[in-house]
């Protein structure tokens, strides 16, 4: 039953939202009777919420997710540096970690002028399409790079890199510069600069600044991004 319950919960990936019972049946591949019974149990436990004819993820999941030690510790250590980065740039800042071949966003800070971005806290995006992902790829070992390059590269926008040779070049440039760049590869009209965060020989996270292309000034943004990443890396090492 746990597997089937997870099949229902996984229907809400990657963007959450609300679904009717019939949609959950279709997305999960389970019978209507099974999904109806599981949804009733998940609502009772607070893992789902029901609103008229639709279901959405419940608050209990958020509460449990926020207690994951590794992410909670990282987020708490990172917040002062993310806030400093936001104050220095007044642009949207992100903190992300790697899970498999994806970035999971742990924190995001933005101002009143919110960019339309596919990233959200707890959300996932391909490593190859994001600045955070490229920074993680560049400093997570050659094995991961080869694994990602050997698989089909996803396309989120017309400018997403789907050629392995181009992505390899971008990763090598990030390794030399200590910074990764992304221009309209995850969302149209948005560019990003990211830097890796270390707590050992490989990157444990990466942070970034995302800006509208018209305001993208890498030479001005790079020092602030690099400073925040270095500061967080030092804080993680000193907190061992």
Secondary structure, DSSP 8 states (H G I E B T S, - for coil): -HHHHHHHHGGGTTT---EEHHHHHHHH---HHHHHHHHHHHHHTTSEEEETTEEEE-HHHHHHHTT-HHHHHHHHHHHHHHHHHHHHH-SEEEEEEEETTEEEEEEEE--SS----S--TT-EEEGGGSHHHHHHHHTS-HHHHHHHHHS----SSTTS---HHHHHHHHHHHHHHS-EEEESSSSTTEEEEEEEEESSSSEEEEEEEEEEGGG--HHHHHHHHHHHHHHHHHHHHHT-
